[in-house]
Amino acid sequence: MTDKEAASIVQRVQSLYPNFKLNREIGQAWLDALRTADYERTNNRLSEYYRQVRYAPHISDIAMYEQINEAQRQYEAIQRDIEANRSKPKDPEKQARIQARYARLKEYLNDDE
């Protein structure tokens, strides 16, 4: 989440819980912790928390972090690379060399029969 989004979460906590004590150090700690959290999920969790609990939350009560599936991340990176390579213009000289090699290989394989 961006610094602006993190600040809006802290401001929302402060407005929902007037007794929430906030000073420069506490505010900075909240901002630092929330930077790596997911804004939408954290904001939704704060709303749920507010409906259920009358005491001001700790960061760990509301911060929702995106769970990273390493295999999915790698798969998506590979898919991006495949798509990027598909859109690259083909080198006509290289394509001609590949076709020539393919033709020689095909002739070689047919000669053995």
C-alpha positions in Angstrom: 0.0 0.0 0.0 1.1 3.5 -0.6 2.1 6.0 2.1 -1.1 7.9 1.4 -3.3 4.8 1.8 -1.5 3.8 5.0 -2.0 7.3 6.4 -5.7 7.1 5.5 -6.0 3.8 7.5 -4.3 5.5 10.5 -6.6 8.5 10.3 -9.6 6.2 10.0 -8.5 4.3 13.2 -8.1 7.6 14.9 -11.6 8.9 13.9 -13.3 5.6 14.8 -11.5 5.3 18.1 -11.2 8.8 19.7 -9.2 7.4 22.6 -6.6 6.0 20.2 -3.3 7.6 21.3 -1.3 8.7 18.4 2.1 10.5 18.5 4.8 10.8 15.9 6.6 7.6 16.9 3.4 5.5 17.0 2.2 7.0 13.7 5.5 6.2 12.0 5.4 2.6 13.4 1.9 2.2 11.9 2.9 3.6 8.6 6.0 1.3 8.4 3.9 -1.7 9.2 1.1 -0.9 6.9 3.3 -0.3 3.8 3.6 -4.0 3.1 -0.1 -4.7 3.8 -2.9 -4.9 1.2 -5.0 -1.7 1.4 -8.4 -3.0 0.4 -8.2 -6.1 2.7 -6.9 -4.0 5.6 -9.6 -1.4 5.2 -12.3 -4.1 5.1 -10.7 -5.8 8.1 -10.8 -2.5 10.0 -14.6 -2.2 9.2 -15.2 -5.7 10.5 -13.1 -5.0 13.6 -15.0 -1.8 14.3 -18.3 -3.7 14.2 -17.1 -6.3 16.6 -14.7 -4.7 19.1 -15.0 -1.4 21.0 -11.3 -1.1 21.8 -8.8 0.5 19.4 -7.0 -2.1 17.3 -3.3 -3.0 17.3 -1.7 -3.2 13.9 -1.8 -7.0 14.0 -5.6 -6.9 14.5 -6.3 -5.2 11.2 -3.2 -5.5 8.8 -3.9 -8.0 6.1 -0.9 -9.1 4.1 -1.1 -10.6 0.6 -0.1 -14.2 0.8 2.4 -15.0 -2.0 2.3 -18.3 -3.7 5.8 -18.7 -5.1 4.8 -21.3 -7.7 2.0 -19.0 -9.0 4.4 -16.0 -9.1 6.9 -18.0 -11.1 4.2 -19.3 -13.5 3.0 -15.7 -14.1 6.5 -14.5 -14.8 7.0 -17.3 -17.3 3.6 -16.4 -19.0 4.7 -12.7 -19.2 7.9 -13.8 -20.8 6.1 -16.0 -23.3 3.8 -13.2 -24.3 6.6 -10.7 -24.6 8.5 -13.1 -26.9 5.4 -13.7 -29.1 5.1 -10.0 -29.8 8.8 -9.5 -30.7 9.4 -9.2 -34.4 11.0 -12.2 -36.0 14.5 -11.9 -37.5 14.1 -13.0 -41.2 17.7 -14.1 -41.5 17.5 -16.2 -38.4 14.2 -17.7 -39.5 15.8 -18.6 -42.9 18.8 -20.3 -41.1 16.4 -22.3 -38.9 14.3 -23.4 -41.9 17.5 -24.5 -43.7 18.7 -26.5 -40.7 15.2 -28.0 -40.4 15.2 -29.0 -44.1 18.7 -30.6 -43.9 17.6 -32.5 -40.8 14.5 -33.7 -42.5 16.6 -34.8 -45.5 19.0 -36.6 -43.3 16.3 -38.5 -41.4 14.6 -39.4 -44.7 17.9 -40.7 -46.2 18.3 -43.3 -43.3 15.0 -45.0 -44.2 
